């Protein structure tokens, strides 16, 4: 990675908790300069998948950065009766920033977090300064829809019960996403008027680079950057991403 390890571990972003509708969420917060950066992680991971980028933004560059666990992920509670669709998660994020009295933010999402960030922008455009997408999910490409279930018959060969439990839980989230209006984003992308920056890892083997063509074609006010790396580009190229965001014409 580009940044120095001794800087990364010399100090840490403070960890906080907040209650949204009786749901407790952990989040990292740091930095003093505007704008706020709201970082949204993907499915099957937690807020630490964005930590390198958050740490640089908040402690090296001193920008105000917020990095929460998405409900149902990380250290948040798993409630089987709750709706974990991307729309409901976007609504949670809106309540989150409103409770913190934040009027506007740069919203950055990776993978499912990019899907959530896009829906957030579609529903609440006035609070989004810039939409930043890193290898986002949520589109149909060549008749292949996102969030396909992992077959449960494959679980029988897995010895670790915690892994099996996590896979089953993520299938529940996939079902919630599939049952929501914003399951497939293709019809909605051309409604985005917010300045948008799209990053894609040239070596992403989870959502291949070819998927980027849909986003790049449908979103009007877009700056598009291809960086060497895989699906978690924010961990592999955090300095490059920050550099492009700060100097982009799309903001």
N, C-alpha and C positions, 0 to 999 in steps of 0.2 A: 504494500500500500504506500501511497505517496507521503502521508503524514508520518511524523516521528513517533515511535512507540512510547518514548519517555514522556512526550506531551500527552498522549492519550491517557496514560495511567497516572499522570502527575496530580490530577484532581478530577472530580467526578461531578456530573450534573446532579443537583438535588432531586430526591424522589419525594413525590407528594401523593396524597389521596384526595378524592373528591366523590361526593355522592350525587348521582343523577337519578332521580326517580327511585330512590332507595337502592340503587345499584352502585356499589363501590368500585371505583376505577383508580388504578395507579397510573401516575404519569411523571415523566421527567420534565423539569422546567429550568431554564437558565437564560442568561443574556439580558442585556439592557437596551439595546438599540432597536428601533422599529426597522422593518416590519416584523410582525409575528410570523413564525413558520410553524404550521401545524402538520406533523408527520404521521402518516397513516400506514400501518403495516398490513401484511397479507394474511392469508389463511394458513393455519397450522404452525405459525410462528408467533412471536410476541414483539413487544416494543424494542427488545434488544437487537432485532434485525435492522433497526435504523440508528443504533446508538452511535456508530462512528460519524455519521453525517450530523446527527444532533449535537454530538460533543464538539465538533468543529464549529458548527454554526453558533452554539451558545457560549463556548468558552474561548475559542481562538478568535472568532470574528465578532463575538459579543452581541449577536442578534438574538432577539427574544424567540426561544424555541420551545415548543410543546410536543411531547412524545408520549401519548397515552397507550395503554393496552386497549384494544378493541373489545367490547363486551363479548364474552364467550371464549376469549383467548387469553393467553398469558396468566396473570394472577387474578383474573376476574372470575366470578362465579359462573358455573354452567347451569342454566335453568332450562330443563327440557320443554317447558310450556312457553318459553319466550320465543319471539320471532327474531331470528338473527339474519334477516335479509339485508342486502346492501342498503336498501332504503331506510330500514329501521336504524341501521348503524350510522347512516348519514344524519338522521334525526338526532341520534344520541350526540354526535359530534357538534351539532348546532347547539344543543342544550349545554354541552360542555363549554364551548367558548362564550356563550351568553352568560353562564354562571360566573365565568371568570372576567366578565365585563370587557370582552374583546370584540371590537366592532368590525375588524377586517383582518384577514390573514392570507399569507401565501400557503396554499394547501398542496401538500406533496404526498402522493400515494404510490406504493409499489404493489404490483400484482393485484390481489383482491382489494388492497388499499387504494389502488388506482381506480378500480371500479367504484368503490365507496366515494372517493374524492370527486369523481365525475358526477355521480348522482347528487352529492352535496352541492356541487357547482350548479347543476341544473335546477335544484330546488331552492337554493339560497345564493343566487349570483351576487347580491349586493354585499355579502360579507367575504367574497373571494377576490383578493387582489390579483393573484395569478394562480392558475392551475398548473401543477407540475406532475407529470405522469412518468413513472419509471417501470417499463415492461408491464403495462397494465393488463388486467384480464377484463372479460365482460363482453367480448364481441363474438359473433358467429363468423367463421371463416371457412370457405369451401364446404358448406353444409355441416361443419363441426361446431357444435355448441359448447360453451364453457361449462366447467364444474360438473363433469361427468362423475358418477358415483364410483367409488372403489368397490369392486365385487366382494361381498362378505365371505365368499368361499376361499378367498386368498388369505383371510385372517387365520385360518386353522393352522397354517405353517409358522405363525409368529409365536414365539415362546413368551415374550414379554407382555403380560396382561395390560400394562399401562399403555403400550403402543397400540394394542388392539382397541382399548377404550378411546384413545385419541382419534384413531381412524374412524371409529363409529360416530364419534361426536362430530367430526368434520363432515361426515356424510349427512348428518342432521342439518348442518349449516348449509351444505350444498342444496338440500331439499328446500330449505327456507328461501334460498336465493332463487331457485328455479320457479318457485310459486309466486314470485313478486313481479310487478309490472316492469321493473328495470333489470330483469334477468339478462336480456340481450340488449346491448346498448346501440346497436347499429342504427335504428330509426331515430335516435335522439342526438347523435353526435353533431349533426349540423345545426342543432339549436344552441350550441355553446358559443356564446359571444365573448366570454372572458378570455383575456390573453392566456395562451396555453403553451407550455414547453413540454415536449415529448422526448424522453430518453429511451434508447433501446440498446441492450447488450448484444453485440454481434454474435456472441457464442451462447445465447440463451437456448437451452434445450428443454425448457418447460413451456414457455410461450415463444416460439421461434420468431426471429426477426421478420419473416414474411408477413406476420400478422400486423406489423406496424403500418403497412400500406393502407389499411382501412382507416386507422386513426388519422394518418397524414392526409388522406384524401377528403375525409368528411369534416374535420375541424378547420374552420376558416382562418382564424387568427392564431397560427401555429408556427413555432420554431421547433425544428426537429434535429436531434443530435444522436448519432450512432457512436457508441463508445465500446472499446474492447472490453469484453467481460460477459458474465452470465446473467442469471435471473435477479440476483440480489446486487444489482449494480451500485446501489448506495453504500454497500460495504466494500466493494472492490475499487470504486473510483469516486470516493466522496469529495476530494478536492476538485476534480474535474467538473463534477456536477455543480458544486457551489460556484466555481468560476463561470460556468455557462449561464447559470441562473442570474448571477450578479451583472453580467455583461450582455445578457440577451436583449434584443429589441422587443421581444414579446413579454412585456411586463407593464 
